[in-house]
Amino acid sequence: MRKQIKKLFFFMMLFTMISIPFIPAEASGPVVYKVPVSKEVEKGLLAFLTRSFHEAEEADAKAIVLDIHTPGGFTDAAGEIAKLFDSTEIPVIAYINDDALSAGAFLALHANKIYMSPMGRIGAAQVIESSGNAAGVKAHSAWVKAMKNAAESSGRDVQFALAMADPDIELPEYGAKKGELLTLTASEALAVGYSEGTVQSFEEVLKEIGYEDAEVISTKETFSESLARFITHPIVVPILLSVAGLGLVVELYSPGFGVAGTMGIVSLLLFFYGHLIAGLAGYESLVLFIIGFVLIVVEVFIAGGIAGILGAVAIVGSIIMAGGNPMYMALSVLIALAVAAFGAVILIKIFGKKLHLFNKVVLMDATDTESGYVSNVNRTELIGQKAVTTTPLRPAGTIDLKGERIDVVSQGNYIDKGKDVIIVKVEGSRIVVRAHTQEGEDK
């Protein structure tokens, strides 16, 4: 166990060392930062862009060029990234070298200028739920307004931004019929003012903005930032928590500490590590998790239930606090708990008595005579022996059998003191007698 913890600590330290970003030397001339905006738009991307913009400000960059190629992503993350764009004093240039769809289009509209490659596209920005269906009226209305504000902030014609987000708005001359979303090509975007120019390469963008001789500093995601983007993805989070819950449940029902427990702990460490690197979680959530874990350990040694309940509440609370969206994190926790509970039921049904913890908390043995358990010695050797009553039997009393006083009951008839009896039945501690005549006839 101790060796496994040391290994985990070593790998976490290695991740931290790898995550240290490269800090360029101070440049003598103008500096332009090239920042990629790729894959999905989510909170992990926000952390990377925040770090990149901070470096650009420290280097006194003259411009930040966003190399955009994204299919879109999540509106809450896009809103935070747009605030980052709006808050910087450095000009932000969007270079759409392929696609800026959905949330990508929203981000491009928050840039000061937009340039597109000949194969570039921008648009198709309707809000889609995780189920694949269009969002509800409230979410749809809010997103349409956000797209309108983005177009207005950059001085562009809002009807095109609205047609990108609302399928009910028709612009048939640009291929947006009723029920379809608007997506503009490079030439169409240039014609309607949604692009400042069509360029063949990044170098042409620099020429267009007047910094063709500037030193270009390209930022890249560190290993930890890439890992954080993957871990904090809304689809990965419930999977990771489910693996953690199921692994720990399996470990509780297994002897020793093995693969299942290691998987559970590693999943939880990855969850908090990713959310800390992405800037979604503070150390208070990690401290709360540690407190909850300690309370559960205390519950193992001190029965009562209160410490265990408080520990479980603290752990669930720490996980919810670690995410940017409490409602989504609560849903992820419920999914993980359901998976863990289902896994526990399957384990009990399939393995039953073989489970280590199950044997400790549930009595599996039956105290029956077939298993060799008896509550009293069954003295069957007494059957047929004769004795004398020392008390009246009404029907219970005592007899004397060769100097041994024995509690007995008669078969129902009253038998006076000093009478001869014969033992006819033995059932554990119950010994039954009946009267025995001097002539040898039983009554």
N, C-alpha and C positions, 0 to 999 in steps of 0.2 A: 504493500500500500504506500509506504513512504517513498519507495523508488519511483512509483508511478506518479506521485505528486511532484517529485523532483523533475521528472521528465516533462510534465506539463508546464512547470515553472520555467524550465529551460527554453521550451518552444515559445512561450509567451514573451520571454525576453528577446528571443531571436526575432519574433515578429516586430517587436518594438524598435529594434535596431534597424531592421529593414525599412521601417516606416518613416525614418528620418528623411525629410526631403532634401534634395540637392539645393544648396544656396550658392548661386552664381557670384563670381567676383564682380566688383563694381565696374560698370562700363564707362568708357570715356566719351562716347557719343550717345545719340538718342537710342532708346530701348523700346522695342515693341514685344509684348507678350503674346504668344500663340497658345491658346487654351482649347483643348478638344472638348466638345460636348457630344458624346457618343453614347450608344446603348440607350437604355430607358431613363427617363427623367424621374429621379426619386431622391430621397433624403441623402443617400450616400453621395450622389453627384453634388448636392448642395455643399457638403463638407469639403469636397475636393475643390469646387469653384471658390469657396470662401478662402481657403488657403492660397489658391492661385492669385486671387485678387489682392490679398494682403501682401504677397510677395511682390506683385506688380507695383503696388503703392510704395513699398519699401525701396524698390529699385527706381522710383520716380519715372515709371514707364510713360511714354507719350500716348500709347494706345494699347487696348486689349482686343485682339482679334479672336473671335470664337469660331473654331473650326467645327461647324455643326453637321452632324449626320445622326439623326435620331428619329425613331418612329413615334415618339411621344412618351407618355408616362402618366404620372399622377399629378392631379391639379394642385394638391396642397403643397407638394414639393416645388412645382412650377411657380406658385405664388411667392414662396420664400426666395427662390432664385431671382425672380423678377425684381423683388425688393433690393436684392444685392446689386443688380445691374443699375437700378435707379439711384442707389445711395452713393455710388462711386463717382468721383470727379474725373476720372480718366475716361476718355471716349471709348465706348464699347462698339466694336464693329462685328457684325454677324456675317460670316462667310459660309453660305449654304453650299457645300461641295457635293451634296447628294440630296438628302431629304431633311426637311424641317416640318414634320407633320404633327398634328394634334398639339400637345404641350410644347413641342419644338417650335411650332409656328408662333405660339404665344410668346416664347422667349425671344425669338428673332425680332418680333415687333417691339420689344423693350430695348433693343439695341439702338444706338444713334444712327447707324447706317446699315444697309443690307446689300451684300453683293452675292451673286449666285453663279455657280458653274453652269455651263450650257445644259447639263442634265439635271440640274437642281429642281426641286419642287417644294412648294410651301402651301399648307392648308390642311383640310380634312381634320378639323379640330373639335369635333363633337365629343361631349363627355360620355364615356362608356363605363358601365359598372363592371365589377369583377366577374359577374355572370355572363358578360358579353352583350347585355342589352343596354339600350340607351338609358341614361340617368333619369331620375324622376324630375318632375316639373321644377321643384325648388333648386336642385343642383344645376339643372340645365339653364334656368334663368340666370343664376349667379354667374355661370361660366360665359354665357353670351355677353353679359355686361362687362365681364373682365376682358374679353376679347375686344369689345368696343373701346374700353378705356385704353387698352394697349395701342390700338390704332390711333386714337386721338392724341396720346402722349407723344407719338412720333410724327404727328402731322399727316397721317395717311387717311385715305377715304375709308370711312368706317363700314360702308356697305359690303366691301369685300371681306372684311374681318367677320362681319355678321354672317355672311353666306358660308364662311368656313366653319362656323360653329352651329348654324341652324339650318337643317335640311328643308325647312319651309320657305326659305328665302330663295327666290329664283334669279339666276343670272345665266340664262340659256346660251348667250353669246360666248360664255366662258366655260361651257359644259356643265353648269350647275342647274339641272332641271329640278322640278319640285320633288322633294324626297331624297335629293342627292346633295352631298357636301361639295363646296368649292375647293379645288386644288389648282393652284396656278403654276404654270411652267416658268422657266427663266424669262422667256420672251414676254409672256403675258404679265408677269410680275413687273417687268421693266415698263411695260406699256401703261399699266394702271398706277404706277408710282409705288409699288411695293418692293422695289429694288432700285438701287442707285446705279447698277451696272451689271453686265454679264462678263465674267472673267474666266480665263482658262486655268489659272493657277493661283496659289496663295501669293506668289511674288507679284502678280498683277494687282492683287488687292493692295499690297504695300505701295505700289506705284500710284494707284488711284487715290490713296489717302495721303500721299506725299512723304512716305517714309521708306522709299526703296533702298536707301543707304543705311537704314537703322539696323542695329544689332537685334536679331530675333532670338528671344529666349522661349523655348518650348517647354511647357510644363507637362509632366506626365503623372499619372496616378502612381503612388507608391504601392508596394505589395499590400500593405495593411489597408490602404484606401480602397483598393480593388476588392479585397476580402470583405471590407465593411460594406461596400456597395452590394455585394452578393448576399451577405448575411442580413442586411436590413431591408432586402427586397420584400414587399408585402406578401409574396407567395412563399418565400423561403422561411419567414419568421414562424408561422404555425407549424411547418414541417420540422424545423429545428426544435421547437418546444415540445412537439409530439415525440420526437426521438429521445429528448431528455427525459420526459415523463415516463415513457415506456421502458427506457433503459434502467431508470432507477427502480421502477416497480419490479422488473425482472430480477434486479440485483437483490431486492429485499426478500424475494422468495427463493434465493439461491444461497448455498453455503459459500462462505469466504467473500472475496472481492475479485470480480473478473471482468470480462469484456463488456457485459451489459452496463455495469456500473461506470466503467471508464467512458463508454459512449455517452452516458447520461451527463456525467460531470463535464466532459469535453464540450458537449452541446451547449450546456449552460454557460461555460466559460467563453465559448465563441459568441454566444448571444450577447453577453455583456461587453465583451471586447469589441465586437463590431459596432455596437451602439455607442460605446464610449468614443471610439475613433471617429465615427460619423458625427459626433457632437450632439447626438439625440439624448444621451443619458449623462447624468452627472454622477459624481462619486457617491452622492447620497443614496442613489438607488442601489449601488453595489454594497454600501454599508448596511442598508436595510435588508438586503438579501443575506448577508453574512449573519446578521442578528437572527433572522428567521431560521437559518440553518443551525445555528447554535441552540436555539430553543427546541428544535426537533430532536437534536442529539440529547439534550437534557431530558426530554420526554422519554427517551429510551431507557434511561436509568432511574427516572423518578416518575412513577405512574401517577395518573391523575387526569390527564387530558388537556388541561388548561395550557400548559407550555406548548404542546403539540399544535393546538388550534391557533394560538398566537403566532407560532412559527410559520404555519401554513399561510395565514393571512399576510404576514410580513413578506414572505417569498412572492406570493401573488401580487401584492402591492408593489414590490420592487420591480417586477417584470413589467407591470402596467406603466410605472413611472419611467421606465427606460425607453419606451417608445414615444414617437412624436404625436401619435394619435391614440389617446386613451381608449376610445371606443373600439378601435381596431385591435389594440393590444388585448383588451378584455375578451374580444371574440377569439383571438388566437389562443389565449389561455384556456377558454372553454373547450376549444377544439382539442388542445393538448390533454386536458383532464378527461375528456370523453375517450380519447385514444388510450390513455393510461388505464382507465377503468375497464374498457373493453378488453385490453390486454390482460389485466388481472383476472377477469372472469374466465377468459380462455385458458389461462395457466392453471387455474383451480380445477376447471372442468377436465382438462386433458391429463394433468400430472398429479392432481390430488395429493395423496400422501407423500409423494416424492418431494414436495416443496418444503424448503427449509423453514421459512418463517411461518408458513401455514401450520406446520406441525407444532410450532411453539405457541400459537394463539388459539388453536382449536384442538380439543381432546379427540384423538383419532382412535384410541383403544376402547374396546367394549369389555366391561367386567362381567362376563358371563361364564357359566360353568364349562362351556366348550373351550374357553381360553385358559381354564385352570383357576378361575377366581371363585371363591366361596366365602360367604359371610361367617359361617360357623362350621365346625368339624361335623361331618355327617356320620354319626355312630351307628351305621347299619348292622354292626356286629351284635348289638343289643337285642335285635328282633328274636323272639322266641324264648328269651330268658325270663325267669320267674323272680318276683320281688315281693316285698310287703309294704303296704301303705303306712306311712308314718303320720299322715294327716288325712282327714276325710277328703275325698275327691269330689268337688262340686261344680264342675267336673275337674277343675285344676287342683293340684296339690303336690305332695312329694311322696317318694317311695324310697325304700332302702334296698339297694342291690349290692349285696356282699360288702356292706359297710359304707357304700357310696350313696349319698343323698342326691337324688335326681328329681328335677321338676318335670311333672308329667300332666297329661290330661286323660280323662277316661273317654270312652267312646260315646258318652252321653249319659250313662246311668250313674246314679249316686253310689259311691263305694265308701264304706265306713273305714275308720282307722283300724289298723291291724289285720286287714284282709289280704289274702294272697291275690296277686295279679300277675298277668303275663304281658310282656311288651309285644305289641302286634304291628307297630308302624313307627318309622323314624323319618321325619322330614326336616332336616337341618336341626334347629334347636327345639323343634316340636316332637315330643315323644308321646305316643298314644298307647294306653294300656286298657285291659278289660279284666273282669273278675275271673279268678281261677278256683274251681272247687277242689276239695280234698280228694274226691274220687277221680280227678283228672278231666272232668268235663268243664268246658268253658261256658260261661253265660254271656 
